[in-house]
């Protein structure tokens, strides 16, 4: 004997809005961000917001042998700090930095970027704040914000939760590509100062905060009056224009963007197998935020060096005869920079020597 399934019962009228997606809020977010996106326009951009794809006309007189470069990244769990503090207008700068400063390592000029924002609920003002940061980062890098996507994910993400990512495209002439092939014995390492933690290592940062009971709104002596939250949300320094200036004015051989994996883990990526990089720790003092984290979390030096930039956000490798030119050029551009070490014969490794100066001397 078979049973008859029950007849369907009447249910409320279904709609996209009833499912949690607010198209009108999305449209308002686009209107709010238009003026910010317009700030980033370059002459090569064709059209504006609203199309299915962004269009960009490549200048073949400037780049007769174009090699295209592409990079995709996000900002990691630093975004959780921004969400907890309700400050959303700087995290986009971090996003742009993570993308364009990977492009410039190969000598590529960042041309344009597209962003992706996923959120549990579209709050137009919050989306506009995020995009304002992305636009500011693009202005600093000299690239256009050519397109993007905002996706509402109700039931998958909390209403106040969001994540962002971006993809950038750059170009370099075939005969100007930078990298390990140009690095040679006697080259000098020029360190460029970071603005703080940048956008890497925040899983460890958040672990230390929780384990040590640190408060984001508290002001600690080590931070000279700044709150911990403000210090941690300091935007990542963008080096793109400075690196391009070094490539043109000081004949840089290579760059290393110091992100996840720390100084040694990233510098080794631009070394040929027969050369070593010798880095002298005594040439700089890591910022106080790193000492606070090291002390509060009892983090050994090797773990600090494996996780954080410790005050060095980018390294330029230049010929010894170009050292003074490179340092003078960076000084003119307001970038803290110094001789970090040198390239010597070896087996393709980074050798860390000496001890940090300042409070970080206790990390030995």
Residue pairs with C-beta under 8 A, 6 or more apart in sequence:
12 18
16 23
17 23
19 154
20 121
20 152
20 154
20 155
21 152
21 154
22 121
22 122
22 152
25 122
25 123
25 124
25 152
26 122
26 124
26 150
26 152
28 124
29 122
29 124
29 127
29 128
29 150
30 49
30 50
30 150
31 124
32 124
32 125
32 127
32 128
33 49
33 127
33 128
33 131
33 132
33 135
34 48
34 49
36 128
36 131
36 132
36 134
36 135
36 136
36 145
37 48
37 49
37 131
37 135
37 145
38 48
39 135
39 136
39 138
39 139
40 135
40 138
40 139
40 143
40 144
40 145
41 144
42 56
42 111
42 112
42 142
42 143
42 144
44 56
44 57
44 58
44 59
44 111
44 144
45 54
45 55
45 56
45 112
45 144
45 146
46 55
46 56
46 57
47 54
47 55
49 147
51 147
53 147
54 112
54 114
54 146
54 147
55 146
56 111
56 112
56 144
56 146
56 169
58 66
58 111
58 171
60 66
63 171
63 172
63 173
64 173
65 173
65 174
65 175
66 171
66 172
66 173
66 174
67 108
67 171
67 172
67 173
67 174
67 177
68 169
68 170
68 171
69 103
69 106
69 108
69 169
69 170
69 171
69 172
70 103
70 167
70 168
70 169
70 170
71 99
71 100
71 102
71 103
71 167
71 168
71 170
72 99
72 165
72 166
72 167
72 168
73 95
73 98
73 99
73 102
73 165
73 166
74 95
74 98
74 163
74 164
74 165
74 166
75 91
75 94
75 95
75 98
75 164
75 199
76 199
76 200
76 202
76 203
77 202
77 203
77 206
78 91
78 94
78 197
78 199
78 202
78 232
78 233
79 91
79 162
79 163
79 164
80 202
80 206
81 202
81 205
81 206
81 216
81 229
81 232
81 233
82 88
82 90
82 91
82 233
83 160
83 161
83 162
84 216
84 229
85 216
85 229
85 233
87 229
87 233
88 126
88 129
88 130
88 133
89 129
89 130
89 132
89 133
90 133
90 233
90 235
91 130
91 133
91 164
91 233
92 115
92 130
92 131
92 132
92 133
92 134
92 135
92 136
92 137
92 164
93 133
93 134
93 136
93 137
93 140
93 235
93 236
93 238
94 133
94 137
94 198
94 199
94 235
94 236
95 115
95 133
95 134
95 137
95 164
95 165
95 166
95 199
96 113
96 134
96 137
96 138
96 140
96 141
96 143
96 166
96 168
96 238
97 137
97 141
97 198
97 199
97 235
97 236
97 237
97 238
97 239
98 166
98 199
98 236
98 259
99 110
99 113
99 166
99 167
99 168
100 110
100 113
100 137
100 141
100 143
100 168
100 170
100 238
100 240
101 238
101 239
101 240
101 243
101 257
101 313
101 314
102 257
102 259
103 109
103 110
103 168
103 169
103 170
103 240
104 110
104 170
104 239
104 240
104 243
104 244
104 255
104 257
105 178
105 243
105 254
105 255
105 256
105 257
105 270
106 172
106 177
106 178
106 179
107 172
107 176
107 177
107 178
107 244
107 247
108 170
108 171
108 172
109 142
109 170
109 171
109 172
109 240
109 244
110 141
110 142
110 143
110 168
110 169
110 170
110 240
111 143
111 144
111 168
111 169
111 170
111 171
112 143
112 144
112 145
112 146
112 168
112 169
113 134
113 138
113 143
113 144
113 145
113 146
113 166
113 167
113 168
113 169
114 145
114 146
114 147
114 148
114 149
114 166
114 167
114 168
115 131
115 134
115 145
115 148
115 149
115 164
115 165
115 166
116 148
116 149
116 151
116 164
116 165
116 166
117 127
117 130
117 131
117 148
117 149
117 150
117 151
117 162
117 163
117 164
118 151
118 153
118 157
118 162
118 163
118 164
119 126
119 127
119 150
119 151
119 152
119 153
119 157
119 161
119 162
119 163
120 152
120 153
120 154
120 156
120 157
120 158
120 159
120 160
120 161
120 162
121 152
121 154
121 159
121 160
122 150
122 152
126 162
127 150
130 162
130 164
131 145
131 148
133 235
134 145
134 148
134 164
134 166
135 145
137 235
137 238
138 144
138 145
140 238
140 240
140 241
141 238
141 240
141 241
142 240
142 241
143 168
143 170
143 240
157 163
172 178
176 247
178 247
178 252
178 253
178 254
178 255
179 254
179 270
180 254
180 269
180 270
180 271
180 272
181 272
182 253
182 254
182 317
183 253
183 254
183 270
183 271
183 272
183 275
183 317
183 343
184 253
184 275
184 319
184 343
185 275
185 343
185 344
185 345
186 319
186 320
186 342
186 343
186 344
187 253
187 317
187 318
187 319
187 320
187 342
187 343
188 317
188 318
188 319
188 320
188 322
188 323
188 326
188 339
188 341
188 342
188 343
189 267
189 277
189 279
189 315
189 316
189 317
189 339
189 340
189 341
189 342
189 343
190 246
190 315
190 316
190 317
190 318
190 323
190 326
190 327
190 330
190 337
190 338
190 339
190 340
191 283
191 284
191 312
191 314
191 315
191 337
191 338
191 339
191 340
192 237
192 239
192 242
192 312
192 313
192 314
192 315
192 316
192 330
192 335
192 336
192 337
193 237
193 284
193 311
193 312
193 313
193 335
193 336
193 337
194 236
194 237
194 258
194 287
194 309
194 310
194 311
194 312
194 313
195 234
195 235
195 236
195 237
195 313
196 231
196 232
196 234
196 287
196 289
197 205
197 231
197 232
197 234
197 289
197 290
197 308
197 309
198 236
198 237
198 259
198 309
198 313
199 236
199 259
200 259
200 260
200 307
200 308
200 309
201 260
201 307
201 308
202 232
204 293
204 297
204 299
204 303
204 307
205 232
205 293
207 297
208 214
208 293
208 296
208 297
208 299
209 216
209 228
211 297
212 296
212 297
214 220
214 228
214 296
215 228
216 227
216 228
216 229
216 232
217 227
217 228
217 229
218 227
218 228
219 225
219 226
219 227
219 228
220 228
220 292
222 288
222 289
222 291
222 292
222 295
222 359
223 231
223 288
223 289
223 292
224 288
228 292
231 289
232 289
236 313
237 313
239 257
239 313
239 314
239 335
241 333
242 314
242 330
242 333
242 335
243 252
243 255
243 314
243 316
245 329
245 333
246 252
246 255
246 316
246 318
246 326
246 329
246 330
249 325
249 329
250 316
250 318
250 322
250 325
250 326
250 329
251 318
251 319
251 322
252 316
252 317
252 318
252 322
252 326
253 317
253 318
253 319
254 270
254 316
254 317
255 270
255 314
255 315
255 316
255 317
256 266
256 267
256 269
256 270
256 314
256 315
256 317
257 266
257 313
257 314
258 266
258 267
258 309
258 312
258 313
258 314
258 315
259 266
259 309
260 307
261 306
262 304
262 305
262 306
262 307
262 308
262 309
262 310
263 279
263 305
263 309
263 310
263 312
263 315
263 350
263 352
264 279
264 305
264 350
264 352
265 306
266 315
267 277
267 279
267 315
267 350
268 277
268 348
268 349
268 350
270 317
271 277
271 343
271 348
271 349
271 350
272 348
273 347
273 348
274 345
274 346
274 347
274 348
275 343
275 344
275 345
275 346
275 348
276 343
276 344
276 345
276 346
276 347
276 348
276 349
276 350
276 351
277 341
277 342
277 343
277 349
277 350
277 351
278 341
278 342
278 343
278 344
278 351
278 353
279 340
279 341
279 350
279 351
279 352
279 353
280 340
280 341
280 353
280 354
281 352
281 353
281 354
281 355
281 356
282 354
282 355
282 356
282 357
283 338
283 339
283 340
283 341
283 354
284 311
284 312
284 338
284 340
284 356
284 357
285 311
285 356
285 357
285 358
285 359
285 360
286 310
286 311
286 356
286 358
286 360
287 311
288 359
290 304
290 308
290 310
290 311
290 360
291 359
291 360
291 362
293 299
293 304
293 308
294 301
294 304
294 360
294 363
299 307
300 363
301 363
301 364
304 310
304 363
305 352
310 356
310 360
312 340
315 340
316 326
317 343
318 326
320 342
323 339
326 337
327 337
327 338
327 339
330 336
330 337
331 337
341 353
355 361
355 363
355 364
356 363
